[in-house]
Amino acid sequence: QIFLRQQFSLSPGQFGFAVSSAILGCIAGPSLGAWLCDKIGRKSTLMVAGILFVIGAVGSALALNITTFNVFRVLGGVGVGLASLAAPVYIAEVAPAKWRGRLGLMYQFAVISGAVSATVVSYLLAEYVRPELSWRLMFASFLMPVSLFMILLLRVPQAPRWLAEKGNISEAFRILVLTHGEE
């Protein structure tokens, strides 16, 4: 964070806003996420979140001024808010009852391990990369787990409940059989 302050010559107020700007998106994301989950589906909402993660990471890493940096941080925060709503809803709707608790726990574990990993990666970059580049790499490094998230997301089905709500009963039934078995 100190590198960011130096890069853009930030006042304490500007620095405080820059550090917390993603939270604004995190606040807005769940409200938008509820609407998106109903409109385009849980899986598609998670894909939109992934796209916002990518845009936020790239834009923050390449920002040439603090305003641009803040805009991309807010966009990334919206992605976080979307995912924080859509992922548990998706798990609850797709997972069989016997797996639901474990998958919910895995979601929470992924959030925590992601935060710890980000701290470790940021520390290593701050320690071993020159300051004018390290802060940019800290934001860009988010692209690796996001890319994996989006690739794996391509393999999961749309939520059967959403499909049924949209009138696609045969596809909803096919996915229920796939996830829950014939019985």
N, C-alpha and C positions, 0 to 999 in steps of 0.2 A: 504494500500500500504506500510505503514511503516513496517508491519509485514513481508511482502515479502522481504524487504530490510534486515531485521534482520535475517530471516530464512536462506538466501543464502549468507549473508555477501557481498552485492552488492556494487560495486563502483557507483558513480553517473551516469556514462555512461551505465553500465549494468542495473541499475535500470530504466533509461529512456527507454532503449530498451525493457525491460520486460513489462513496463507499456504500451508501444505503439505497441508491437509486433502483437497484434490482428489486428491492422490497415493494416498491410501488407496483411493479408488474406482478409480483407474487400476490398482492392484494386483489388486483383486477382479474387475474387469471381464473380463479375458481368461479367467479360470476359468469365470465365468458364461457368457461368450461361446461357449466351446467347446460347452457343453451346449445353449445356445439355438440355435446354428447347426445342430446336429443335430436339435433338436426342432421349430423353427419355420422354419428356412431362413436362408440367408445374407442375403438381401434383407430379410426380416422382422426379423432381428437388427439390421441397420443402421437400420431404421425405429425399433426400440425405442431404439437408441442416440440417434437424433435426438430422440425424445420426452424421453429423459433429459437431453439437452443443453438443450432448451427449459425443462424443469422446473428444472434446475440454474441456468440463467441468470436466469429470472424470480424464483425463490426467493431466490437470492443478492442480486439487485438490490433486492428488496423486504424483505429480512430486517430485523426490528426488534431482534433481539438476536444475539449472537455464536453461540449454540448453533444457532439456526435457520440462520444463515449457513453454519455448518460442515456441517450436515446436507445442505443443498442443494449445497454444493461437493462433498461426497462423492458425491452422486447424479450430478452432472455428470461427476465423475471416472469413475464406473462406465460412463457413456456413452462416454467417451474410451477406456476399456479394451475395451469391446465393439467399438467401431469399429476399434480398432487390430488386433483379431484378425479380425473379419468382413470388412473391406474387402480385405485382401490375399488371403484365402481366396476371396472372391467373384471377384476379378480372375483369380486362377489357374484357377478353374473355368469361367469364362465366356469369357474372351478367347481368340481363336485364337492358336496358338503364335507366329505372326509379329508379333502385337501385344502379347503378354504382357509382355515386358520394358519396352516403352515405357509401357504402362499402369501397371506397377509403379513406374516412374520418375515418372510423373505423380502417382501417389499420394504418393510421398515429397516431390515438389515442392509439392503441395497442403498437406502438413503443415508444411513449412518456410515457405511463403509465408503460411500462416494465422498462424503464430507471429509473423512479421515484421509482418504487417498489424495484429495485436492490439496489438503494441508501439506502432506508429505511432498507431493510434486512441486508445490509452490516453494517450499523450503529448499528443495534441491535446486530448483531453477534460480532462486535468489542467491544461493551459496556458490553455484558453479557457472553461472552465465552472467555476462556483463549487465549492469543495471538497466541501461537504455533498451535492452532487448528482453530481459527476463520477465518484466511485467506483461509484455505482449504475449510471450510464450505461455505464461500462466493462463491467460484467457483462451489462447488457441489450443492448449492441451486438452481442453474440454471436448474437442472434436473427436478424439479417439473413442471415449466411451459412448458419445452420442451416435457415432457412426455404427458401432456395434448394436446399440439399442435399436436404431432404425432398421438395420439389416435383420435382426431377430424379429422385430415387429412385423416384417413382411410375411413371416411364417405363421403368425397366429391368426385365428379366424375372427371375424366380426362377432360381437356379442349376440347370442341367439335372441335375447329379449328384445334388443333393438331391431333385429331383423323381423321379428314377429310384429312389433309395433308398426313397422313399415309395410306389412302385408306379405313379406317374403317367408311364409310359413314353411315351405319345403326346405329352404336353406337353413332356417333356424332349427328345424328338426334334424337335418343332416349333421349340424354342428353339435347338437345335444347328444346325438348317438355317438359321435366321435369323442366327446368329452366325458359323457356319463355312461355310455354303453347302451345296448338295446333295451334293457329292462327299464 
